[in-house]
């Protein structure tokens, strides 16, 4: 079939009418009308291209997020990346050769997608779930966590939300035996089942203050995803840490008593997370109040020092 410029344009216009997102560049020029002999304005359409749902930088960001995640098995992660690659053009794959060097030291739990599906259904229906929880042994393999009798422990929880934190995927929930919030790694959950029992409402928990789960606030307070009481904590930091503080605790923190080298910070934060943070960054971080938390950090640091004496 012989084609010319008008034939190609006609076919492209048909594709646009069928719903394909095709855009083009329009150029205006003056041409002489062969019938009238008058000079008229004419629009030329050129540089047709298909509009894709994701740009190359957007796809790279999604793929990098998968590469650095620790909650997906290697094979499933690689399969997802291959699916993402199909959303771009044929040249995109050539620019992503480093994917083949992806580390294989990821989770071994191949139930992750099933877990996510079941938890999503349970959360939407307001139902409890039961599961076993895996932990590594000295054989470098995962085993269900045992109870006091040595039998495989069954967890029953009210699920509220799933979140990604530092390359890991967590379930925010309430463990049935307690009246507080717990966080469990989704990739370590196995043998999960939805129960025909209503979940315990989050606003009924001790720490909720009769409010529904505010995920943004929860994540700012739980920087290490520990489960413990929340407190208003005052601590002193060296000034080069200001950016780190805002990254970790958010912009709601309050700075006060600034000197040339240090500044004090007031923040609402999970107590266990604050203890870990203060130990990790000592002596650049010093807890001032509450005194119970300050004494707890002092004792932890003493234990660490004695271990190295």
Order of alpha helices (4+ residues) and beta strands (2+ residues): alpha-beta-beta-alpha-alpha-alpha-beta-beta-beta-beta-beta-beta-alpha-beta-alpha-beta-beta-alpha-beta-alpha
